[in-house]
Structure formats: structure tokens, C-alpha cells
């Protein structure tokens, strides 16, 4: 089973700051890693897939990078609507199994 | 526009079976996607429950495998979740979602299921 560890658990920043969120896998997941944004009371929203490809409609200030076991979500110049919880997720080939990281909450400082 | 909508009881008794259905519109349940269930206990993170493919093959979270069944009804373009022998630890918002190797691109709005007598 692949375990995804996100850090930090909480990140306190101000609008206009840059944010760097980390996701580390317990074993290589190649580039099959996705990032989601979730706001209170809402379903998660796909932001990044295949580690670095922005989903449709996602602003360019969201950038994903990494491969193997270390991945990063970078948000350039935070907007007020970016304060939310972010999850990484991977899919294993065999056995077919999905796992999510425990989440990073981005809060307003 | 793909839409998913969960339905089912919001309250289940301990030791009972949780049953939810996800109605899919805008895509065929027979398409080359995985149709998945994900849950989120109050104030906690996301947990993958399992999925069913267009071919009907299923995969489940090992921690839930003995209690979970996911099935599909192609005639109604929907899929279902059954979780047996529930306890308070199964209280969560349950989401259905569409997935492929690129992740979960469409989600239902989620439904809260509480396990309580």
C-alpha cells in the first residue's frame, strides 16, 4: 500500500503570498499523482493531474511538479478564494487501489 | 456536462447496512472510466472506499473489503454502494465520483450518513 504524507498540515499565509505544499509517497508512483482543492461543505475539485497538468478551468497560478516520490503544489500570489484544504491522491496499478494524503489546510494569516 | 447525484438514507442503525446509489447523467456508466465511492468523516480527510469499472470489475479498500460491495445498474445508468455491519466510525459524508488514471474529475455533492440508534 502506498502512503502519501502531506506537509505542512496547516499553512498560514496572506493573500498575495506564494504557497508551497508537499506530498511525499512511501514508494514511487511515477507521475500518477493528482491534487484537489476542497472548501467547507463542498466536494473536492480536481486541480492537477499527472503531477503537473492543470485540469480544465484551473488558474495558471496553480502549478504541480515532481515525480517518483516527491511532489509539490505551488500557488503563486494567493487569492482569497484559494484558502481551502488541499489533498494529493495516487492510483496504484496492482493491486488497483487509490490513496489520499491527509491534507494541507491553507488558512488566512 | 457530467453530473453525479448520491441518494439514500441519512441515518443507519449500528450493525445495519448502509446503501447508497449514485445516478450518473452526461456520461454512460459503460464508458471507460471507474465509478468510485469516497468518504469523509466529519472534520477529517478523504478515504477511498472502492470502485467499479465499465467492465464490472471491482476494487476495494483493503480495510473495508470484507464489508463493501459496489455494483452497477446499466439500465438506469447508476451504481451503488453497500457497506455492512456499520458502526459509528462509518459516519461520514459519502461521495460518488468518476475516475480514470488522471484522477477524479467529476464528483457528486456528497451525502451525510450518520450511524446511530
gemmi code that builds the backbone of each chain (N, CA, C; Angstrom):
import gemmi

chains = {
    "A": [
        ("UNK", (0.835, -1.186, 0.000), (0.000, 0.000, 0.000), (0.878, 1.247, 0.000)),
        ("UNK", (0.568, 2.179, -0.898), (1.303, 3.440, -0.954), (0.713, 4.417, 0.056)),
        ("UNK", (1.556, 4.988, 0.878), (1.125, 6.008, 1.837), (1.602, 7.370, 1.333)),
        ("UNK", (0.681, 8.331, 1.315), (1.003, 9.703, 0.923), (1.037, 10.579, 2.164)),
        ("UNK", (2.153, 11.284, 2.357), (2.310, 12.162, 3.512), (2.414, 13.600, 3.040)),
        ("UNK", (1.469, 14.424, 3.479), (1.451, 15.833, 3.085), (2.030, 16.706, 4.199)),
        ("UNK", (2.718, 17.749, 3.770), (3.251, 18.717, 4.729), (3.251, 20.106, 4.122)),
        ("UNK", (3.069, 21.133, 4.993), (2.701, 21.002, 6.399), (1.227, 20.646, 6.540)),
        ("UNK", (0.793, 20.362, 7.754), (-0.628, 20.084, 7.981), (-1.451, 21.358, 7.805)),
        ("UNK", (-0.885, 22.465, 8.272), (-1.537, 23.766, 8.159), (-0.517, 24.788, 7.696)),
        ("UNK", (-0.955, 25.677, 6.834), (-0.087, 26.734, 6.311), (-0.842, 28.057, 6.447)),
        ("UNK", (-0.247, 28.993, 7.187), (-0.889, 30.300, 7.422), (-0.195, 31.357, 6.592)),
        ("UNK", (-0.905, 31.908, 5.636), (-0.330, 32.892, 4.719), (-1.338, 34.010, 4.466)),
        ("UNK", (-0.870, 35.041, 3.784), (-1.720, 36.186, 3.464), (-1.994, 36.224, 1.970)),
        ("UNK", (-3.099, 36.818, 1.569), (-3.331, 36.998, 0.125), (-2.150, 37.705, -0.517)),
        ("UNK", (-1.764, 37.226, -1.683), (-0.602, 37.767, -2.382), (0.673, 36.976, -2.141)),
        ("UNK", (0.697, 36.198, -1.040), (1.865, 35.345, -0.774), (1.888, 34.180, -1.750)),
        ("UNK", (3.033, 33.502, -1.796), (3.143, 32.244, -2.520), (3.062, 31.084, -1.535)),
        ("UNK", (2.508, 29.957, -1.988), (2.358, 28.789, -1.128), (3.019, 27.587, -1.778)),
        ("UNK", (3.687, 26.782, -0.946), (4.297, 25.547, -1.416), (3.816, 24.401, -0.541)),
        ("UNK", (3.121, 23.448, -1.154), (2.561, 22.299, -0.446), (3.285, 21.061, -0.938)),
        ("UNK", (3.596, 20.163, -0.015), (4.379, 18.981, -0.345), (3.565, 17.712, -0.169)),
        ("UNK", (3.850, 16.731, -1.004), (3.238, 15.405, -0.912), (4.338, 14.388, -1.183)),
        ("UNK", (4.580, 13.530, -0.223), (5.632, 12.517, -0.362), (5.016, 11.127, -0.338)),
        ("UNK", (5.383, 10.291, -1.291), (4.873, 8.927, -1.390), (5.862, 7.947, -0.773)),
        ("UNK", (5.331, 6.878, -0.162), (6.178, 5.886, 0.500), (6.934, 5.016, -0.505)),
        ("UNK", (6.487, 5.022, -1.751), (7.200, 4.354, -2.835), (6.862, 5.079, -4.123)),
        ("UNK", (7.632, 4.836, -5.151), (7.444, 5.586, -6.388), (6.048, 5.365, -6.976)),
        ("UNK", (5.436, 6.473, -7.393), (4.125, 6.432, -8.051), (4.239, 6.972, -9.465)),
        ("UNK", (5.467, 7.005, -9.980), (5.717, 7.564, -11.310), (5.167, 8.988, -11.349)),
        ("UNK", (4.298, 9.305, -12.294), (3.697, 10.643, -12.344), (2.192, 10.591, -12.127)),
        ("UNK", (1.695, 9.430, -11.611), (0.249, 9.297, -11.429), (-0.187, 9.936, -10.113)),
        ("UNK", (-0.041, 11.252, -10.038), (-0.419, 11.950, -8.830), (-1.314, 13.130, -9.168)),
        ("UNK", (-2.364, 13.294, -8.376), (-3.312, 14.383, -8.594), (-3.427, 15.229, -7.331)),
        ("UNK", (-3.845, 16.465, -7.528), (-4.095, 17.395, -6.420), (-5.535, 17.890, -6.500)),
        ("UNK", (-6.151, 18.040, -5.328), (-7.534, 18.505, -5.225), (-7.613, 19.662, -4.237)),
        ("UNK", (-8.570, 20.515, -4.474), (-8.907, 21.598, -3.552), (-10.298, 21.319, -2.992)),
        ("UNK", (-10.444, 21.458, -1.685), (-11.767, 21.282, -1.087), (-12.082, 22.448, -0.161)),
        ("UNK", (-13.230, 23.044, -0.372), (-13.732, 24.105, 0.505), (-14.820, 23.530, 1.398)),
        ("UNK", (-15.035, 24.126, 2.561), (-16.037, 23.594, 3.507), (-17.398, 23.400, 2.853)),
        ("UNK", (-17.972, 22.220, 3.075), (-19.303, 21.930, 2.556), (-19.352, 21.603, 1.080)),
        ("UNK", (-18.195, 21.496, 0.431), (-18.155, 21.209, -0.999), (-17.388, 19.925, -1.275)),
        ("UNK", (-17.671, 19.350, -2.431), (-16.892, 18.209, -2.894), (-15.509, 18.678, -3.321)),
        ("UNK", (-14.536, 17.790, -3.292), (-13.206, 18.157, -3.807), (-13.286, 18.528, -5.289)),
        ("UNK", (-12.332, 19.343, -5.697), (-12.232, 19.769, -7.092), (-10.858, 19.389, -7.605)),
        ("UNK", (-10.808, 18.722, -8.753), (-9.528, 18.340, -9.354), (-8.795, 19.585, -9.853)),
        ("UNK", (-7.559, 19.756, -9.388), (-6.729, 20.882, -9.819), (-5.652, 20.446, -10.819)),
        ("UNK", (-4.907, 19.422, -10.423), (-3.726, 18.976, -11.166), (-3.805, 17.462, -11.331)),
        ("UNK", (-3.478, 16.956, -12.513), (-3.363, 15.515, -12.688), (-2.063, 15.189, -13.409)),
        ("UNK", (-1.691, 13.929, -13.343), (-0.398, 13.505, -13.892), (0.728, 14.413, -13.387)),
        ("UNK", (0.629, 14.784, -12.132), (1.629, 15.556, -11.383), (1.745, 17.024, -11.779)),
        ("UNK", (1.508, 17.351, -13.058), (1.819, 18.719, -13.484), (0.842, 19.319, -14.481)),
        ("UNK", (-0.221, 18.612, -14.820), (-1.156, 19.114, -15.831), (-2.369, 19.741, -15.136)),
        ("UNK", (-2.617, 21.008, -15.422), (-3.775, 21.677, -14.835), (-5.062, 21.158, -15.447)),
        ("UNK", (-6.050, 20.887, -14.596), (-7.370, 20.493, -15.091), (-8.045, 21.698, -15.744)),
        ("UNK", (-9.089, 21.418, -16.496), (-9.796, 22.467, -17.219), (-10.294, 23.549, -16.268)),
        ("UNK", (-10.029, 24.796, -16.627), (-10.532, 25.922, -15.857), (-9.708, 26.299, -14.643)),
        ("UNK", (-8.636, 25.592, -14.369), (-7.807, 25.890, -13.190), (-6.861, 27.057, -13.522)),
        ("UNK", (-6.829, 28.068, -12.673), (-5.972, 29.236, -12.954), (-4.494, 28.863, -13.048)),
        ("UNK", (-3.755, 29.647, -13.825), (-2.347, 29.334, -14.073), (-1.480, 29.545, -12.833)),
        ("UNK", (-2.026, 30.176, -11.783), (-1.211, 30.364, -10.574), (-1.015, 29.046, -9.823)),
        ("UNK", (-1.757, 28.010, -10.205), (-1.585, 26.679, -9.622), (-0.613, 25.880, -10.505)),
        ("UNK", (0.481, 25.396, -9.890), (1.467, 24.621, -10.637), (1.831, 23.378, -9.857)),
        ("UNK", (1.828, 22.240, -10.548), (2.254, 20.996, -9.924), (3.569, 20.546, -10.503)),
        ("UNK", (4.385, 19.910, -9.662), (5.669, 19.402, -10.126), (6.031, 18.160, -9.333)),
        ("UNK", (7.062, 17.450, -9.838), (7.568, 16.280, -9.138), (7.334, 14.996, -9.898)),
        ("UNK", (8.002, 13.955, -9.419), (7.823, 12.611, -9.953), (8.438, 11.645, -8.966)),
        ("UNK", (8.104, 10.365, -9.132), (8.663, 9.370, -8.220), (7.988, 9.399, -6.868)),
        ("UNK", (8.653, 9.986, -5.884), (8.103, 10.011, -4.535), (7.863, 11.416, -3.983)),
        ("UNK", (8.359, 12.444, -4.634), (8.242, 13.806, -4.100), (7.528, 14.728, -5.070)),
        ("UNK", (6.459, 15.327, -4.573), (5.595, 16.172, -5.399), (5.302, 17.472, -4.673)),
        ("UNK", (5.078, 18.518, -5.463), (4.821, 19.843, -4.909), (3.685, 20.510, -5.664)),
        ("UNK", (2.817, 21.155, -4.893), (1.808, 22.051, -5.460), (2.206, 23.464, -5.055)),
        ("UNK", (2.403, 24.311, -6.041), (2.775, 25.703, -5.788), (1.640, 26.605, -6.235)),
        ("UNK", (1.290, 27.532, -5.369), (0.269, 28.521, -5.713), (0.939, 29.891, -5.678)),
        ("UNK", (0.995, 30.559, -6.803), (1.648, 31.862, -6.902), (0.639, 32.958, -6.611)),
        ("UNK", (0.984, 33.850, -5.728), (0.155, 35.007, -5.410), (-1.276, 34.590, -5.029)),
        ("UNK", (-1.422, 34.161, -3.802), (-2.693, 33.645, -3.299), (-3.834, 34.644, -3.441)),
        ("UNK", (-4.953, 34.119, -3.917), (-6.203, 34.887, -3.955), (-7.061, 34.468, -2.766)),
        ("UNK", (-7.982, 35.315, -2.334), (-8.821, 34.954, -1.171), (-9.543, 33.622, -1.337)),
        ("UNK", (-9.920, 33.267, -2.556), (-10.664, 32.016, -2.775), (-9.768, 30.776, -2.732)),
        ("UNK", (-8.441, 30.969, -2.608), (-7.524, 29.825, -2.573), (-7.394, 29.223, -1.183)),
        ("UNK", (-7.925, 29.898, -0.169), (-7.791, 29.387, 1.194), (-8.792, 28.256, 1.379)),
        ("UNK", (-8.242, 27.050, 1.525), (-9.016, 25.809, 1.479), (-8.104, 24.682, 1.934)),
        ("UNK", (-8.598, 23.458, 1.843), (-7.777, 22.286, 2.146), (-7.412, 21.595, 0.839)),
        ("UNK", (-6.161, 21.152, 0.747), (-5.641, 20.535, -0.469), (-5.208, 19.100, -0.188)),
        ("UNK", (-5.592, 18.200, -1.079), (-5.255, 16.785, -0.948), (-4.492, 16.311, -2.183)),
        ("UNK", (-3.516, 15.440, -1.959), (-2.912, 14.727, -3.068), (-3.498, 13.317, -3.107)),
        ("UNK", (-3.414, 12.674, -4.251), (-4.023, 11.360, -4.452), (-3.236, 10.593, -5.507)),
        ("UNK", (-3.085, 9.286, -5.295), (-2.415, 8.472, -6.291), (-3.196, 7.176, -6.516)),
        ("UNK", (-2.935, 6.566, -7.675), (-3.570, 5.289, -8.014), (-2.482, 4.268, -8.277)),
        ("UNK", (-2.593, 3.126, -7.624), (-1.642, 2.029, -7.843), (-2.145, 1.130, -8.960)),
        ("UNK", (-1.188, 0.602, -9.732), (-1.564, -0.315, -10.810), (-2.075, -1.632, -10.252)),
        ("UNK", (-1.263, -2.218, -9.337), (-1.645, -3.519, -8.821), (-1.162, -3.661, -7.385)),
        ("UNK", (-2.059, -3.997, -6.468), (-3.484, -4.108, -6.746), (-4.078, -2.732, -7.016)),
        ("UNK", (-5.127, -2.668, -7.796), (-5.754, -1.374, -8.074), (-6.271, -0.764, -6.781)),
        ("UNK", (-5.695, 0.359, -6.420), (-6.027, 0.949, -5.131), (-5.677, 2.425, -5.162)),
        ("UNK", (-6.566, 3.239, -4.652), (-6.332, 4.674, -4.561), (-6.020, 5.051, -3.132)),
        ("UNK", (-5.159, 6.043, -2.949), (-4.932, 6.601, -1.625), (-4.872, 8.122, -1.714)),
        ("UNK", (-5.294, 8.757, -0.635), (-5.240, 10.206, -0.493), (-4.260, 10.560, 0.624)),
        ("UNK", (-3.617, 11.711, 0.464), (-2.873, 12.262, 1.576), (-3.840, 12.776, 2.633)),
        ("UNK", (-3.310, 13.149, 3.774), (-4.163, 13.569, 4.893), (-4.608, 15.015, 4.783)),
        ("UNK", (-4.049, 15.743, 3.816), (-4.491, 17.109, 3.552), (-3.600, 18.184, 4.149)),
        ("UNK", (-3.553, 19.313, 3.482), (-2.916, 20.535, 3.992), (-3.967, 21.636, 3.958)),
        ("UNK", (-4.191, 22.259, 5.112), (-5.144, 23.367, 5.192), (-4.404, 24.677, 5.042)),
        ("UNK", (-4.811, 25.433, 4.051), (-4.235, 26.746, 3.798), (-5.172, 27.773, 4.419)),
        ("UNK", (-4.691, 28.469, 5.449), (-5.543, 29.407, 6.162), (-5.001, 30.823, 6.055)),
        ("UNK", (-5.902, 31.785, 6.225), (-5.507, 33.186, 6.141), (-4.805, 33.596, 7.424)),
        ("UNK", (-3.635, 34.210, 7.249), (-2.847, 34.656, 8.400), (-3.425, 35.952, 8.968)),
    ],
    "B": [
        ("UNK", (-22.395, 17.960, -19.974), (-21.941, 18.183, -18.603), (-22.235, 16.929, -17.778)),
        ("UNK", (-21.190, 16.338, -17.222), (-21.359, 15.142, -16.411), (-21.835, 15.543, -15.016)),
        ("UNK", (-22.838, 14.844, -14.527), (-23.339, 15.093, -13.175), (-23.540, 13.770, -12.458)),
        ("UNK", (-23.219, 13.764, -11.175), (-23.427, 12.604, -10.327), (-24.257, 13.041, -9.118)),
        ("UNK", (-25.183, 12.194, -8.709), (-26.083, 12.532, -7.613), (-26.270, 11.328, -6.693)),
        ("UNK", (-25.835, 11.483, -5.441), (-25.995, 10.418, -4.457), (-27.407, 10.453, -3.860)),
        ("UNK", (-27.895, 9.280, -3.494), (-29.176, 9.206, -2.794), (-29.153, 8.002, -1.862)),
        ("UNK", (-29.940, 8.104, -0.796), (-30.023, 7.019, 0.166), (-30.329, 7.548, 1.550)),
        ("UNK", (-30.560, 6.642, 2.499), (-30.896, 7.058, 3.870), (-29.775, 7.853, 4.518)),
        ("UNK", (-30.149, 8.852, 5.287), (-29.169, 9.657, 6.004), (-28.869, 9.113, 7.393)),
        ("UNK", (-29.634, 8.125, 7.814), (-29.460, 7.551, 9.146), (-29.529, 6.028, 9.046)),
        ("UNK", (-28.518, 5.374, 9.587), (-28.466, 3.907, 9.585), (-28.166, 3.442, 11.006)),
        ("UNK", (-28.817, 2.369, 11.407), (-28.591, 1.846, 12.755), (-27.299, 1.040, 12.824)),
        ("UNK", (-26.646, 1.067, 13.987), (-25.444, 0.236, 14.156), (-25.740, -1.221, 13.843)),
        ("UNK", (-24.782, -1.873, 13.213), (-24.833, -3.262, 12.735), (-25.668, -3.418, 11.466)),
        ("UNK", (-26.296, -2.352, 11.028), (-27.089, -2.413, 9.804), (-26.220, -2.240, 8.564)),
        ("UNK", (-26.895, -2.101, 7.416), (-26.214, -1.942, 6.137), (-26.500, -0.565, 5.546)),
        ("UNK", (-25.446, 0.111, 5.194), (-25.535, 1.415, 4.543), (-25.661, 1.171, 3.047)),
        ("UNK", (-26.687, 1.742, 2.438), (-26.910, 1.557, 0.996), (-27.107, 2.910, 0.327)),
        ("UNK", (-26.270, 3.205, -0.657), (-26.352, 4.454, -1.404), (-26.332, 4.166, -2.895)),
        ("UNK", (-26.960, 5.050, -3.640), (-26.970, 4.958, -5.089), (-26.460, 6.258, -5.678)),
        ("UNK", (-25.749, 6.165, -6.783), (-25.250, 7.329, -7.489), (-25.803, 7.320, -8.910)),
        ("UNK", (-26.626, 8.295, -9.224), (-27.187, 8.427, -10.565), (-26.255, 9.284, -11.412)),
        ("UNK", (-25.934, 8.784, -12.595), (-24.996, 9.462, -13.491), (-25.741, 10.020, -14.696)),
        ("UNK", (-25.470, 11.272, -15.026), (-26.007, 11.863, -16.247), (-24.869, 12.544, -17.000)),
        ("UNK", (-25.007, 12.619, -18.311), (-23.989, 13.250, -19.130), (-22.867, 12.313, -19.547)),
        ("UNK", (-22.883, 11.083, -19.084), (-21.898, 10.076, -19.466), (-22.558, 8.718, -19.278)),
        ("UNK", (-22.046, 7.736, -19.990), (-22.567, 6.384, -19.840), (-21.769, 5.639, -18.785)),
        ("UNK", (-22.459, 4.900, -17.952), (-21.810, 4.089, -16.940), (-20.959, 3.014, -17.601)),
        ("UNK", (-21.194, 2.777, -18.902), (-20.426, 1.784, -19.647), (-19.180, 2.384, -20.293)),
        ("UNK", (-18.920, 3.672, -20.059), (-17.733, 4.293, -20.644), (-16.474, 3.769, -19.941)),
        ("UNK", (-15.330, 4.069, -20.507), (-14.063, 3.517, -19.991), (-13.545, 4.330, -18.806)),
        ("UNK", (-14.349, 4.407, -17.788), (-14.000, 5.105, -16.558), (-14.183, 4.158, -15.374)),
        ("UNK", (-13.698, 4.620, -14.208), (-14.025, 3.920, -12.973), (-15.051, 4.741, -12.213)),
        ("UNK", (-16.001, 4.071, -11.626), (-17.070, 4.717, -10.874), (-16.839, 4.400, -9.407)),
        ("UNK", (-16.577, 5.436, -8.651), (-15.958, 5.270, -7.340), (-16.784, 5.847, -6.202)),
        ("UNK", (-16.466, 5.361, -5.004), (-17.017, 5.912, -3.772), (-15.856, 6.358, -2.877)),
        ("UNK", (-15.985, 7.558, -2.335), (-15.009, 8.148, -1.424), (-15.793, 8.699, -0.235)),
        ("UNK", (-15.262, 8.561, 0.960), (-15.973, 9.105, 2.117), (-15.081, 10.029, 2.931)),
        ("UNK", (-15.722, 10.834, 3.764), (-15.006, 11.816, 4.568), (-15.713, 11.953, 5.920)),
        ("UNK", (-15.140, 11.362, 6.962), (-15.713, 11.559, 8.305), (-15.698, 13.035, 8.666)),
        ("UNK", (-16.613, 13.468, 9.512), (-16.685, 14.886, 9.887), (-15.342, 15.409, 10.380)),
        ("UNK", (-14.852, 16.476, 9.762), (-13.622, 17.115, 10.178), (-12.350, 16.368, 9.816)),
        ("UNK", (-12.472, 15.317, 9.010), (-11.299, 14.508, 8.664), (-11.056, 14.494, 7.156)),
        ("UNK", (-10.094, 13.701, 6.743), (-9.694, 13.658, 5.344), (-10.497, 12.667, 4.514)),
        ("UNK", (-10.072, 12.524, 3.267), (-10.753, 11.689, 2.296), (-10.272, 10.244, 2.362)),
        ("UNK", (-11.197, 9.315, 2.239), (-10.857, 7.888, 2.252), (-11.505, 7.203, 1.053)),
        ("UNK", (-10.684, 6.539, 0.253), (-11.191, 5.788, -0.887), (-11.868, 4.522, -0.380)),
        ("UNK", (-13.090, 4.272, -0.854), (-13.830, 3.073, -0.456), (-13.654, 1.978, -1.499)),
        ("UNK", (-13.841, 2.329, -2.766), (-13.707, 1.341, -3.821), (-14.294, 1.849, -5.119)),
        ("UNK", (-14.298, 0.986, -6.123), (-14.715, 1.389, -7.455), (-15.188, 0.184, -8.262)),
        ("UNK", (-15.909, 0.523, -9.331), (-16.308, -0.490, -10.306), (-16.001, 0.059, -11.688)),
        ("UNK", (-15.483, -0.796, -12.538), (-15.109, -0.357, -13.882), (-16.267, -0.581, -14.851)),
        ("UNK", (-16.071, -0.102, -16.069), (-17.091, -0.268, -17.103), (-17.336, -1.750, -17.402)),
        ("UNK", (-16.311, -2.559, -17.143), (-16.448, -3.992, -17.415), (-17.068, -4.740, -16.237)),
        ("UNK", (-17.279, -4.026, -15.130), (-17.884, -4.651, -13.966), (-16.886, -5.158, -12.936)),
        ("UNK", (-15.594, -5.010, -13.195), (-14.611, -5.450, -12.205), (-14.549, -4.436, -11.063)),
        ("UNK", (-14.353, -4.954, -9.860), (-14.368, -4.104, -8.671), (-13.021, -4.139, -7.946)),
        ("UNK", (-12.730, -3.037, -7.251), (-11.572, -2.946, -6.368), (-12.026, -2.246, -5.105)),
        ("UNK", (-11.536, -2.728, -3.966), (-11.982, -2.171, -2.701), (-10.788, -1.820, -1.819)),
        ("UNK", (-11.021, -0.853, -0.932), (-10.038, -0.538, 0.095), (-9.866, -1.777, 0.974)),
        ("UNK", (-8.628, -2.234, 1.142), (-8.422, -3.459, 1.944), (-9.012, -3.361, 3.348)),
        ("UNK", (-9.036, -2.158, 3.910), (-9.543, -2.008, 5.278), (-11.062, -2.153, 5.349)),
        ("UNK", (-11.738, -2.087, 4.214), (-13.193, -2.181, 4.176), (-13.695, -3.381, 3.372)),
        ("UNK", (-12.772, -4.066, 2.739), (-13.121, -5.070, 1.724), (-14.137, -6.105, 2.191)),
        ("UNK", (-14.040, -6.529, 3.435), (-14.932, -7.588, 3.914), (-16.377, -7.102, 4.078)),
        ("UNK", (-16.585, -5.777, 4.034), (-17.921, -5.243, 4.289), (-18.521, -4.497, 3.092)),
        ("UNK", (-17.747, -4.321, 2.032), (-18.168, -3.447, 0.929), (-18.570, -4.238, -0.312)),
        ("UNK", (-19.631, -3.767, -0.961), (-19.994, -4.254, -2.283), (-20.399, -3.055, -3.137)),
        ("UNK", (-19.799, -2.950, -4.310), (-20.181, -1.923, -5.279), (-20.711, -2.627, -6.513)),
        ("UNK", (-21.855, -2.161, -6.986), (-22.487, -2.781, -8.150), (-22.977, -1.700, -9.104)),
        ("UNK", (-23.313, -2.112, -10.312), (-23.751, -1.153, -11.324), (-25.073, -1.617, -11.935)),
        ("UNK", (-25.905, -0.667, -12.285), (-27.156, -0.938, -12.999), (-27.097, -0.147, -14.302)),
        ("UNK", (-26.687, -0.826, -15.372), (-26.501, -0.128, -16.643), (-27.825, 0.390, -17.199)),
        ("UNK", (-28.915, -0.302, -16.929), (-30.214, 0.119, -17.465), (-30.650, 1.463, -16.891)),
        ("UNK", (-30.200, 1.757, -15.662), (-30.548, 3.019, -15.003), (-29.385, 4.005, -15.009)),
        ("UNK", (-28.272, 3.602, -15.569), (-27.058, 4.426, -15.591), (-26.685, 4.894, -14.185)),
        ("UNK", (-26.608, 3.957, -13.273), (-26.270, 4.279, -11.900), (-25.444, 3.164, -11.276)),
        ("UNK", (-24.775, 3.496, -10.184), (-24.039, 2.485, -9.450), (-24.311, 2.657, -7.961)),
        ("UNK", (-24.036, 1.606, -7.204), (-24.465, 1.566, -5.815), (-23.356, 1.104, -4.886)),
        ("UNK", (-23.525, 1.474, -3.628), (-22.605, 1.088, -2.558), (-23.403, 0.418, -1.456)),
        ("UNK", (-22.942, -0.729, -1.006), (-23.456, -1.371, 0.192), (-22.307, -1.556, 1.152)),
        ("UNK", (-22.497, -1.098, 2.385), (-21.495, -1.262, 3.437), (-22.200, -1.895, 4.628)),
        ("UNK", (-21.795, -3.097, 4.974), (-22.500, -3.861, 6.003), (-21.851, -3.683, 7.377)),
        ("UNK", (-22.564, -4.127, 8.392), (-22.071, -4.133, 9.782), (-21.499, -2.781, 10.186)),
        ("UNK", (-22.259, -1.723, 9.959), (-21.739, -0.379, 10.195), (-21.676, -0.062, 11.689)),
        ("UNK", (-20.741, 0.811, 12.025), (-20.584, 1.337, 13.373), (-20.517, 2.864, 13.270)),
        ("UNK", (-20.396, 3.509, 14.423), (-20.306, 4.969, 14.432), (-19.114, 5.467, 13.614)),
        ("UNK", (-18.090, 4.650, 13.502), (-16.899, 5.030, 12.730), (-17.184, 5.163, 11.232)),
        ("UNK", (-18.318, 4.657, 10.805), (-18.693, 4.771, 9.383), (-19.497, 6.037, 9.105)),
        ("UNK", (-19.765, 6.828, 10.132), (-20.437, 8.115, 9.935), (-19.534, 9.030, 9.118)),
        ("UNK", (-20.050, 9.514, 8.004), (-19.229, 10.305, 7.091), (-20.091, 10.919, 5.998)),
        ("UNK", (-19.519, 11.860, 5.279), (-20.086, 12.290, 4.007), (-19.573, 11.318, 2.951)),
        ("UNK", (-20.489, 10.744, 2.209), (-20.150, 9.792, 1.166), (-20.294, 10.468, -0.192)),
        ("UNK", (-19.214, 10.395, -0.963), (-19.200, 10.964, -2.309), (-19.113, 9.855, -3.349)),
        ("UNK", (-19.840, 10.011, -4.444), (-19.562, 9.195, -5.628), (-18.789, 10.080, -6.608)),
        ("UNK", (-17.959, 9.447, -7.416), (-17.101, 10.211, -8.318), (-16.731, 9.374, -9.536)),
        ("UNK", (-16.369, 10.080, -10.611), (-15.884, 9.423, -11.818), (-14.369, 9.537, -11.846)),
        ("UNK", (-13.699, 8.463, -12.179), (-12.240, 8.466, -12.132), (-11.642, 7.782, -13.351)),
        ("UNK", (-10.409, 8.175, -13.638), (-9.555, 7.404, -14.541), (-8.132, 7.575, -14.043)),
        ("UNK", (-7.146, 7.244, -14.852), (-5.770, 7.322, -14.380), (-5.353, 8.759, -14.064)),
        ("UNK", (-6.107, 9.718, -14.568), (-5.773, 11.116, -14.306), (-6.438, 11.676, -13.065)),
        ("UNK", (-7.188, 10.867, -12.342), (-7.816, 11.334, -11.118), (-9.320, 11.362, -11.187)),
        ("UNK", (-9.912, 12.021, -10.196), (-11.368, 12.114, -10.075), (-11.816, 13.452, -10.650)),
        ("UNK", (-12.445, 13.414, -11.816), (-12.768, 14.679, -12.465), (-14.190, 15.173, -12.196)),
        ("UNK", (-15.091, 14.277, -11.857), (-16.452, 14.688, -11.521), (-16.877, 14.011, -10.224)),
        ("UNK", (-17.515, 14.818, -9.366), (-17.946, 14.350, -8.055), (-19.425, 14.671, -7.846)),
        ("UNK", (-20.095, 13.831, -7.049), (-21.399, 14.214, -6.545), (-21.230, 15.261, -5.456)),
        ("UNK", (-22.332, 15.803, -4.980), (-22.235, 16.844, -3.954), (-22.007, 16.262, -2.571)),
        ("UNK", (-22.160, 14.936, -2.452), (-21.935, 14.277, -1.173), (-23.217, 14.150, -0.367)),
        ("UNK", (-23.305, 13.075, 0.417), (-24.454, 12.872, 1.284), (-23.958, 12.400, 2.643)),
        ("UNK", (-24.456, 13.028, 3.693), (-24.048, 12.667, 5.050), (-24.847, 11.457, 5.518)),
        ("UNK", (-24.123, 10.436, 5.939), (-24.751, 9.263, 6.528), (-24.295, 9.154, 7.976)),
        ("UNK", (-25.248, 9.132, 8.870), (-24.968, 9.020, 10.298), (-25.363, 7.642, 10.782)),
        ("UNK", (-24.463, 7.013, 11.509), (-24.755, 5.707, 12.104), (-25.091, 5.929, 13.571)),
        ("UNK", (-26.339, 5.686, 13.906), (-26.796, 5.925, 15.277), (-28.100, 5.172, 15.510)),
        ("UNK", (-28.300, 4.790, 16.746), (-29.556, 4.112, 17.095), (-30.638, 5.131, 17.455)),
    ],
}
model = gemmi.Model(1)
for chain_id, residues in chains.items():
    chain = gemmi.Chain(chain_id)
    for i, (resn, *xyz) in enumerate(residues, 1):
        res = gemmi.Residue()
        res.name, res.seqid = resn, gemmi.SeqId(i, " ")
        for name, pos in zip(("N", "CA", "C"), xyz):
            atom = gemmi.Atom()
            atom.name, atom.element = name, gemmi.Element(name[0])
            atom.pos, atom.b_iso = gemmi.Position(*pos), 0.0
            res.add_atom(atom)
        chain.add_residue(res)
    model.add_chain(chain)
structure = gemmi.Structure()
structure.add_model(model)
structure.setup_entities()
